[in-house]
Amino acid sequence: MSDDRSDQASDEVAPPASSRWKGGLARRIGYGVLVLLALVDATALAAVGLGTLNRGKEIASLQATSPPGSLPSSLGPGGSPLSTPSRACDRPTLIGTVAVDQVAARTEPDPNAPVIEGFGRTNALDSPQVFDLLRKVQSGGHTWYKALLPIRPNGTTGYIPGKSVEVAITTYRLRVDRSRFTITLFKGCRRVRTFPVGIGTGATPTPVGAFYLTGLFKPPDPTTIYGVSIYTLSGYSDVLTKWRLGGIIGLHGTNDPSSIGRNASHGCIRMRNADILRLEKLLPLGTPIVIH
């Protein structure tokens, strides 16, 4: 992730998105290590004594945890909500979890359209691969979903076959107001609670846009700058681009409460530990988060 300083020079830029797949254990572990190197800064490494641990230990040190499930019982046939709310803010978010070994996101809802990116059942840090599904499309007698993709550039969308994902919903959403240093949790149109946050500095700002939660992890040491929990987002830093899968924006706790309410990070969103623990009891992967 892009919060706080990490070595940037040692990792090359990844191959073009259209030429690689994110499936396969060996490749996933290799990517996971690169993300971990970007995740923990040099100070944190020294503090927790990770040093030169081997790859297996590095992967194991960041424990993925299972967030709450979404609500498949509220879906009708074909993965659609049973009813359409009259207010836009009450419309649930469709979440697609990859249910096949590999799936291609394409430029059009057509099996012959160019591939934007390939995805496996899990992402680079072994969380279930999820997408926010923006709309359902019928094409050639088949169901497709236009999906928000967790790749660069931010906001990239593509079409994935409906049969490749299991569809569920969530009515929760998050909104970050950078000018007020707040994050607000909504359930439909109802504001549940607003929390104070710390965000990126002027040189490494927190990116603006529509994203979603892609993973939930427990740091090996909860007393580091990442606190007790880390949600990864589908978005990337606009300025930290040297890491192979680095620059991923995170929403996490912190060991420095004084950084809340100001510009303090390298792009991540910091919360008080007690506050992010409240969120992880509620929010499934795929929960949308808008940053403005």
Helices and strands as residue ranges (DSSP letters): G 17-19, H 25-39, H 42-48, H 55-61, E 63-64, G 72-74, E 75-76, E 80-81, G 88-90, E 93-98, E 102-106, E 115-120, E 130-139, E 142-148, E 157-161, G 162-164, E 165-170, E 172-177, E 182-187, E 190-196, E 199-200, E 209-218, E 230-236, E 248-252, G 257-259, E 263-265, E 269-270, H 273-280, E 288-291
